[in-house]
Amino acid sequence: MGDKKKAVSDFVSNIVASVLMLILAIIGFFIVVFVVSTGSGLAGYEPSGDFVVLASAIITGAATLSGFLIE
């Protein structure tokens, strides 16, 4: 009985951690969109929105993946 309880507890813990990581990645994405948009404006560039989103997605994805690789 204890093994089942521990397995369910570990499963719920993994689900909560995954949801929390997803929420933090979305918040980080919005922050990076703001930084990329503001930085390009300060540099005198006017990129279209799709390039801002692409750059932000690449930066956020790289940061998220590097966070998984740290042991």
N, C-alpha and C positions, 0 to 999 in steps of 0.2 A: 504493500500500500504506500509506503514511503517513497518508493521509486516513481510511482505514478504521480504523486503529489509534486515531487521535485521536477519531473519532466514537464508537467503542466506549468509549474512556476517558471521554469526556464523558457518555455515557449512564450508565455505572456510577457516575460521580461524582454525577449528578443523582439516581439511585436511592438512593445512600447518604445524600445530603443530605435527601431526602424522608423516609426512614425515621428519621433522626436528629431531624428537625423533629417528626414524629409522636410519637416517644418523649418529647421534651421537652414537647410540648403535653399529653400524658397526665399526666406528672409535675406540670406546672403546674396542671392541672385538679384533681388530688388536693390540692395545696397550697391552692388557692382554696376547695375544699369545706371544708377544715379551717378556714380563716380566716373564711368566711361563717358556718359553724356556730358557731364560738367567738364571733365578734362578735355574732351575734344572741343567743346565750346571755348574754353580758355586758350586752347592752342590755335584757334581760328578756323577749325574745321567744322563743317556742317554735314556729318554723315546721316544717311537715311536711317530710319528706325530699325530696319532689318539688320544693318551692319552693327548697330549698337547692341541689339539682342544677340547676334552671333558672337561678338567679342565677349559679351558678358557670360554667355553660356559656356564658352571655351574656358574662360578664367574660373568660373564657378565650378565647372566639372573638374578641372585640374586641381583646384584647391580641395574639393571633396575627395577625389581619388588619393591625393597625397595624405589626407587625414586618415584614410583607411590603411595606408602603407606603414604608418608609424607604429612600431611595436612597443 
